[in-house]
Amino acid sequence: MYWNTLNGVSTWRSNIRQTCSDLSVNTILLWRLLSTQEVDTKYVSTSKANANLKLEGSMNMVRLLPPALGPLLRLNHDGCLGRHPSFISNHLVHSKISTMTSPRNKSGADFAFRGNMSDIVFFHQAEHIPQLERMIISRAPVKSMGDKTRINIYNSTYGKDDYPTTIFAEKFIEGMIKWKDYFYDLNFRDFYTNIHTYGNGNIYIKHDYSELGYDEDWFNTMKKFLDHKNLNREVLLVRSTSAGNDKPKPKFINQHQHELAMMNTHIRFGAELEKEK
């Protein structure tokens, strides 16, 4: 996700519950805030209050920065929301992360996102945001305007099966290119062209639990607390609802490493995607 963000590629990452996914994205946003000039980032969640609460995680990380970096950042708080910050800014490079209200209807989403020129919009718990589809549609025209590359970052656990945003997410993700580690070795210009030719311009990332540092003992513990359907969806990240009740199997093998070992990284990107289809 760091690589995609740096190179201007919109990314959706599905997360296993309770694996510090918010912390990892906050790290990316703070990295851009500290290192890049004039980056405007918007933080959207299920509500303004929740976005402010999650942005506080970034504030706590700021408190751990070395003294030389900490003073560069300024925090602002909404009085009505108490101590949670509504934005963090770096006055040296004029970059800023600020939270947004989550629209509750289509007209509100159109109004908030039709002219949204932010460099990055981060959708926290994307599958749980009621008007996510409308926000994406409304923002789409401005993403390619001017010289700047504007991207969306989606970070989410799975939503409810019958929830409209989850139904939209299933179709949206189906059109994305699935991340493979050999993408690092490709010419970026060809890579960028092909994710729009063979997909909808977004990259989809999901991690095997072993990649996050968890082992089979952890998986067996999860089995004690979750039924088959929720274990498949929330731990193994199986999106298919038709297979939701199948008995889950451990996936301790690092799938990305396995694929990388089996693939010839010199195969043309387009041909490889055609094979996957």
WOHU-V963560 format. One record per residue. N is the residue number from 0. RES is the residue in one small letter. PHI is phi as a letter, one per 40 degrees, with the letter a starting at -180 (none if undefined). BURIAL is # if it has 16 or more other C-alpha atoms within 10 Angstrom, else .. Layout:
n=[N & N]
res=[RES & RES]
phi=[PHI & PHI]
burial=[BURIAL & BURIAL]
This chain:
n=[0 & 1 & 2 & 3 & 4 & 5 & 6 & 7 & 8 & 9 & 10 & 11 & 12 & 13 & 14 & 15 & 16 & 17 & 18 & 19 & 20 & 21 & 22 & 23 & 24 & 25 & 26 & 27 & 28 & 29 & 30 & 31 & 32 & 33 & 34 & 35 & 36 & 37 & 38 & 39 & 40 & 41 & 42 & 43 & 44 & 45 & 46 & 47 & 48 & 49 & 50 & 51 & 52 & 53 & 54 & 55 & 56 & 57 & 58 & 59 & 60 & 61 & 62 & 63 & 64 & 65 & 66 & 67 & 68 & 69 & 70 & 71 & 72 & 73 & 74 & 75 & 76 & 77 & 78 & 79 & 80 & 81 & 82 & 83 & 84 & 85 & 86 & 87 & 88 & 89 & 90 & 91 & 92 & 93 & 94 & 95 & 96 & 97 & 98 & 99 & 100 & 101 & 102 & 103 & 104 & 105 & 106 & 107 & 108 & 109 & 110 & 111 & 112 & 113 & 114 & 115 & 116 & 117 & 118 & 119 & 120 & 121 & 122 & 123 & 124 & 125 & 126 & 127 & 128 & 129 & 130 & 131 & 132 & 133 & 134 & 135 & 136 & 137 & 138 & 139 & 140 & 141 & 142 & 143 & 144 & 145 & 146 & 147 & 148 & 149 & 150 & 151 & 152 & 153 & 154 & 155 & 156 & 157 & 158 & 159 & 160 & 161 & 162 & 163 & 164 & 165 & 166 & 167 & 168 & 169 & 170 & 171 & 172 & 173 & 174 & 175 & 176 & 177 & 178 & 179 & 180 & 181 & 182 & 183 & 184 & 185 & 186 & 187 & 188 & 189 & 190 & 191 & 192 & 193 & 194 & 195 & 196 & 197 & 198 & 199 & 200 & 201 & 202 & 203 & 204 & 205 & 206 & 207 & 208 & 209 & 210 & 211 & 212 & 213 & 214 & 215 & 216 & 217 & 218 & 219 & 220 & 221 & 222 & 223 & 224 & 225 & 226 & 227 & 228 & 229 & 230 & 231 & 232 & 233 & 234 & 235 & 236 & 237 & 238 & 239 & 240 & 241 & 242 & 243 & 244 & 245 & 246 & 247 & 248 & 249 & 250 & 251 & 252 & 253 & 254 & 255 & 256 & 257 & 258 & 259 & 260 & 261 & 262 & 263 & 264 & 265 & 266 & 267 & 268 & 269 & 270 & 271 & 272 & 273 & 274 & 275 & 276]
res=[m & y & w & n & t & l & n & g & v & s & t & w & r & s & n & i & r & q & t & c & s & d & l & s & v & n & t & i & l & l & w & r & l & l & s & t & q & e & v & d & t & k & y & v & s & t & s & k & a & n & a & n & l & k & l & e & g & s & m & n & m & v & r & l & l & p & p & a & l & g & p & l & l & r & l & n & h & d & g & c & l & g & r & h & p & s & f & i & s & n & h & l & v & h & s & k & i & s & t & m & t & s & p & r & n & k & s & g & a & d & f & a & f & r & g & n & m & s & d & i & v & f & f & h & q & a & e & h & i & p & q & l & e & r & m & i & i & s & r & a & p & v & k & s & m & g & d & k & t & r & i & n & i & y & n & s & t & y & g & k & d & d & y & p & t & t & i & f & a & e & k & f & i & e & g & m & i & k & w & k & d & y & f & y & d & l & n & f & r & d & f & y & t & n & i & h & t & y & g & n & g & n & i & y & i & k & h & d & y & s & e & l & g & y & d & e & d & w & f & n & t & m & k & k & f & l & d & h & k & n & l & n & r & e & v & l & l & v & r & s & t & s & a & g & n & d & k & p & k & p & k & f & i & n & q & h & q & h & e & l & a & m & m & n & t & h & i & r & f & g & a & e & l & e & k & e & k]
phi=[none & d & c & c & c & c & c & g & b & c & b & b & b & c & b & c & c & f & b & g & c & c & c & c & c & d & c & c & c & c & d & c & c & c & b & b & c & f & b & b & b & b & b & b & b & c & a & c & c & c & c & c & c & c & c & c & c & c & c & c & c & c & c & c & c & d & d & c & c & d & c & c & b & b & b & b & b & c & d & c & b & g & c & c & c & c & a & b & b & b & c & c & b & g & b & a & b & b & c & b & c & c & d & b & a & c & c & c & c & c & c & c & b & c & b & c & b & c & c & b & b & b & c & c & f & d & c & b & c & d & b & d & d & c & c & c & c & c & c & d & c & c & c & b & c & g & c & c & c & b & b & b & b & b & b & a & c & c & c & c & d & c & c & d & c & c & c & c & c & d & c & c & c & d & c & c & c & c & c & b & c & c & d & d & c & c & c & c & c & c & d & c & c & c & c & c & c & b & a & c & g & b & b & b & b & b & b & c & c & c & c & c & g & b & b & c & c & c & c & c & c & c & c & c & b & b & c & d & c & c & c & c & c & c & b & c & f & c & c & c & c & c & b & c & c & c & c & c & b & d & b & c & c & c & c & c & c & c & c & c & c & c & b & c & c & c & c & d & d & c & c & c & c & c & c & c & c]
burial=[# & . & . & . & # & . & . & # & # & # & # & # & # & # & # & # & . & . & . & . & # & # & . & . & # & # & . & . & # & # & . & # & # & # & . & . & . & # & # & # & # & # & # & # & # & # & # & # & # & # & # & # & # & # & # & # & # & # & # & . & . & # & . & . & . & . & . & . & . & . & . & . & # & . & # & . & . & . & . & . & . & . & . & # & # & # & # & # & # & # & # & . & . & . & # & # & # & # & # & # & # & # & # & . & . & # & . & # & # & # & . & # & # & # & . & # & # & # & # & # & # & # & # & # & # & # & # & # & # & # & # & # & # & # & # & # & . & # & # & # & . & # & # & . & . & . & . & . & # & # & # & # & # & # & # & # & # & # & # & . & . & . & . & # & # & # & . & . & # & . & . & . & # & . & # & # & # & # & # & . & . & # & . & . & . & . & . & . & . & . & # & # & . & # & # & . & . & # & # & # & # & # & # & # & # & . & # & # & # & # & . & . & . & . & . & . & . & . & # & . & . & . & # & . & . & . & . & # & # & # & # & # & # & # & # & # & # & # & # & . & . & . & . & # & . & . & . & # & . & . & . & . & . & . & . & . & . & . & . & . & . & . & . & . & # & . & . & . & # & . & . & . & . & . & . & . & .]
